[in-house]
Amino acid sequence: MSPEKSGPAAVIVLAAGAGTRMKSRTPKILHEIGGRSMVGHALLAARSIHPQRLALVVRHERDRVAAHLTELDPDALIVDQDDVPGTGRAVEVALEALDADAPVAGTVVVTYGDVPLLTGEMLAELVNTHEFEGNAVTVLTALLEDAAGYGRILRGEDGTVTGIREHKDATDAEREIREINSGIYAFDAAVLRDALRHVTTDNSQGEKYLTDVLGLAREAGGRVAAVVTADRWQVEGANDRVQLAALGAEHNRRVVESWMRAGVTVVDPATTWIDSTVTLAEDVRILPNTQLHGSTAVARDAVVGPDSTLTDVRIGEGAKVTRTHGSGAEIGAGASVGPFTYLRPGTILGETGKIGAFYETKNVKIGRGSKLSHLGYAGDAEIGEDTNIGCGNITANYDGEKKHRTVIGSGVRTGSNTVFVAPVTVGDGAYSGAGAVIRKDVPAGALALSMAAQRNAEGWVKANRPGTLSAELAEAAAAREARTDSPNSPVSTEEGMQP
């Protein structure tokens, strides 16, 4: 059997619930932690054990959920739950849909779309134990300090599982049991198929319970056993925003810890958030209050933070990114960004380049060694190598209807407050004077100036702003100048001031 077909016969992921306690227009399983939807985490764990077939059962917000699942896993089978409620019916319709293609034989794993911290390693242990022991059913259980509200695992003298007792139905003695049912199972397909035919909705909820399969399997002579985990987070689901936040925080703690163990310095793990989709190299240094999201990738010896939020940003070796908000950008090796910088999609900063304080960039390619140091905007532009863009420069790229491009060559030096009115091209080695408005192409090596003669309207403040502080100060200055210019003013001599 090939490696991709070496896992269980099938995994069924239950993703039909409405999740009303979330109080959200977004289906519960589409809420995210760590850069993935909860069901995305569930799918990743399911696929990691290489099932021969994978089915997902949907109902609430069916089209929206199915579209998301298809995007994540085009090969998965989407199955609609019918009007019969309950987890047992959800598994039954999934098994019927799988059987319609080819009868399932072997191990069937059942898990959930709202249990995001469940790992593939845990599922693999469940499957291996189930198959090694030849069980009819193997249930994943957890040990909790406080098991209130959970179904308790009842065991026989031989250690096998004899039943699951819901909290509301448990005796005082049974409520002392700390081992609880996760609802995650490995079944023998034939046992599951036969038992589901006999499960009814004859209960107070009118639902077809999957837990009923365990009793039916035992009655048929099958062995029901359990795999116990002490890591309760692996079986925790999120039914409301409080639980979602708790799962998100624990997921992040684990991700951050794993990167530290892999050679990344995280100065303050409590204020650092790293998506599970981020990649970091050894000797990366993450400073406090930093969030790394999406496909962000940071190369060796780079420093990120403090106070930075980056999404889908690639950072080169040895680069430094300080107090920056960015998305969809590339930062070259040895480059520096920040502080208080806004990198918008399409920003590409070359090696050893710089985008400095209070700068915004968008759809701009900046060549090696070029610097945009402070107080400016560069959008829809291309800047060559070793160019220095002066303070307060902007590219005026939008005419109200269309975006236009600015091209600035290599070795260019621009004066403060230069405005490039696109479309415009500035040649290699050119200069611009302070306050220049560049409306026409500038040849290589030229100095671009846009100057008007300065005119001083003397006495304007006195005439137009009488009674203001400016007027008072101007009048005092004029008086001092008059005294200085008077022929009776004291004259300086080598011996001192003489009348």
Secondary structure as the mmCIF struct_conf table of DSSP 4:
data_model
#
loop_
_struct_conf.conf_type_id
_struct_conf.id
_struct_conf.beg_label_comp_id
_struct_conf.beg_label_asym_id
_struct_conf.beg_label_seq_id
_struct_conf.end_label_comp_id
_struct_conf.end_label_asym_id
_struct_conf.end_label_seq_id
HELX_RH_3T_P HELX_RH_3T_P1 PRO A 3 LYS A 5
BEND BEND1 GLY A 7 GLY A 7
BEND BEND2 ALA A 9 ALA A 9
STRN STRN1 ALA A 10 ALA A 15
HELX_RH_3T_P HELX_RH_3T_P2 THR A 20 MET A 22
BEND BEND3 SER A 24 THR A 26
HELX_RH_3T_P HELX_RH_3T_P3 LYS A 28 LEU A 30
STRN STRN2 GLU A 32 ILE A 33
TURN_TY1_P TURN_TY1_P1 GLY A 34 GLY A 35
STRN STRN3 ARG A 36 SER A 37
HELX_RH_AL_P HELX_RH_AL_P1 MET A 38 SER A 48
TURN_TY1_P TURN_TY1_P2 ILE A 49 ILE A 49
BEND BEND4 GLN A 52 GLN A 52
STRN STRN4 ARG A 53 VAL A 58
TURN_TY1_P TURN_TY1_P3 HIS A 60 GLU A 61
HELX_RH_AL_P HELX_RH_AL_P2 ARG A 62 LEU A 72
TURN_TY1_P TURN_TY1_P4 PRO A 74 ASP A 75
BEND BEND5 ALA A 76 ALA A 76
STRN STRN5 LEU A 77 ASP A 80
BEND BEND6 ASP A 83 VAL A 84
BEND BEND7 GLY A 86 GLY A 86
HELX_RH_AL_P HELX_RH_AL_P3 THR A 87 ASP A 101
BEND BEND8 ALA A 102 ALA A 102
BEND BEND9 GLY A 106 GLY A 106
STRN STRN6 THR A 107 TYR A 112
TURN_TY1_P TURN_TY1_P5 GLY A 113 ASP A 114
TURN_TY1_P TURN_TY1_P6 PRO A 116 LEU A 117
HELX_RH_AL_P HELX_RH_AL_P4 GLY A 120 GLU A 133
TURN_TY1_P TURN_TY1_P7 GLY A 134 GLY A 134
BEND BEND10 ALA A 136 ALA A 136
STRN STRN7 VAL A 137 LEU A 143
BEND BEND11 GLU A 145 GLU A 145
TURN_TY1_P TURN_TY1_P8 ALA A 148 GLY A 149
BEND BEND12 TYR A 150 TYR A 150
HELX_LH_PP_P HELX_LH_PP_P1 GLY A 151 GLY A 151
STRN STRN8 ARG A 152 ARG A 155
TURN_TY1_P TURN_TY1_P9 GLU A 157 ASP A 158
BEND BEND13 GLY A 159 GLY A 159
STRN STRN9 VAL A 161 ARG A 165
HELX_RH_3T_P HELX_RH_3T_P4 HIS A 167 ASP A 169
TURN_TY1_P TURN_TY1_P10 ASP A 172 ALA A 173
HELX_RH_3T_P HELX_RH_3T_P5 GLU A 174 GLU A 176
STRN STRN10 GLU A 179 ASP A 188
HELX_RH_AL_P HELX_RH_AL_P5 ALA A 189 HIS A 198
BEND BEND14 ASN A 203 ASN A 203
TURN_TY1_P TURN_TY1_P11 SER A 204 GLN A 205
TURN_TY1_P TURN_TY1_P12 LEU A 210 THR A 211
HELX_RH_AL_P HELX_RH_AL_P6 ASP A 212 GLU A 219
TURN_TY1_P TURN_TY1_P13 ALA A 220 GLY A 221
STRN STRN11 VAL A 224 THR A 229
BEND BEND15 ALA A 230 ALA A 230
HELX_RH_3T_P HELX_RH_3T_P6 ARG A 232 VAL A 235
BEND BEND16 ASN A 239 ASP A 240
HELX_RH_AL_P HELX_RH_AL_P7 ARG A 241 ARG A 261
TURN_TY1_P TURN_TY1_P14 ALA A 262 GLY A 263
STRN STRN12 THR A 265 VAL A 266
BEND BEND17 VAL A 267 VAL A 267
HELX_RH_3T_P HELX_RH_3T_P7 PRO A 269 THR A 271
STRN STRN13 THR A 272 ILE A 274
TURN_TY1_P TURN_TY1_P15 SER A 276 THR A 277
STRN STRN14 THR A 279 LEU A 280
TURN_TY1_P TURN_TY1_P16 GLU A 282 ASP A 283
STRN STRN15 ARG A 285 ILE A 286
BEND BEND18 PRO A 288 ASN A 289
STRN STRN16 THR A 290 HIS A 293
TURN_TY1_P TURN_TY1_P17 GLY A 294 SER A 295
STRN STRN17 ALA A 297 VAL A 298
TURN_TY1_P TURN_TY1_P18 ARG A 300 ASP A 301
STRN STRN18 VAL A 303 VAL A 304
BEND BEND19 PRO A 306 ASP A 307
STRN STRN19 SER A 308 THR A 311
BEND BEND20 ASP A 312 ASP A 312
STRN STRN20 ARG A 314 ILE A 315
TURN_TY1_P TURN_TY1_P19 GLU A 317 GLY A 318
STRN STRN21 LYS A 320 VAL A 321
BEND BEND21 ARG A 323 ARG A 323
STRN STRN22 THR A 324 SER A 327
BEND BEND22 GLY A 328 GLY A 328
STRN STRN23 GLU A 330 ILE A 331
TURN_TY1_P TURN_TY1_P20 ALA A 333 GLY A 334
STRN STRN24 SER A 336 VAL A 337
BEND BEND23 PRO A 339 PHE A 340
STRN STRN25 THR A 341 LEU A 343
TURN_TY1_P TURN_TY1_P21 PRO A 345 GLY A 346
STRN STRN26 ILE A 348 LEU A 349
TURN_TY1_P TURN_TY1_P22 GLU A 351 THR A 352
STRN STRN27 LYS A 354 ILE A 366
TURN_TY1_P TURN_TY1_P23 ARG A 368 GLY A 369
STRN STRN28 LYS A 371 ILE A 383
TURN_TY1_P TURN_TY1_P24 GLU A 385 ASP A 386
STRN STRN29 ASN A 388 ILE A 389
HELX_LH_PP_P HELX_LH_PP_P2 GLY A 390 GLY A 390
TURN_TY1_P TURN_TY1_P25 CYS A 391 GLY A 392
STRN STRN30 ILE A 394 ALA A 396
STRN STRN31 TYR A 398 TYR A 398
BEND BEND24 GLY A 400 GLU A 401
STRN STRN32 LYS A 403 LYS A 403
STRN STRN33 THR A 406 ILE A 408
TURN_TY1_P TURN_TY1_P26 SER A 410 GLY A 411
STRN STRN34 ARG A 413 THR A 414
TURN_TY1_P TURN_TY1_P27 SER A 416 ASN A 417
STRN STRN35 VAL A 419 VAL A 421
BEND BEND25 ALA A 422 PRO A 423
STRN STRN36 VAL A 424 VAL A 426
TURN_TY1_P TURN_TY1_P28 ASP A 428 GLY A 429
STRN STRN37 TYR A 431 SER A 432
TURN_TY1_P TURN_TY1_P29 ALA A 434 GLY A 435
STRN STRN38 VAL A 437 ILE A 438
BEND BEND26 LYS A 440 LYS A 440
STRN STRN39 VAL A 442 VAL A 442
TURN_TY1_P TURN_TY1_P30 ALA A 444 GLY A 445
STRN STRN40 LEU A 447 ALA A 448
TURN_TY1_P TURN_TY1_P31 GLU A 458 GLY A 459
HELX_RH_AL_P HELX_RH_AL_P8 TRP A 460 ASN A 464
BEND BEND27 ARG A 465 ARG A 465
TURN_TY1_P TURN_TY1_P32 PRO A 466 GLY A 467
BEND BEND28 THR A 468 THR A 468
HELX_RH_AL_P HELX_RH_AL_P9 LEU A 469 ASP A 485
BEND BEND29 SER A 486 SER A 486
TURN_TY1_P TURN_TY1_P33 PRO A 487 ASN A 488
BEND BEND30 SER A 489 SER A 489
STRN STRN41 VAL A 491 THR A 493
TURN_TY1_P TURN_TY1_P34 GLU A 494 GLU A 495
STRN STRN42 GLY A 496 GLN A 498
#
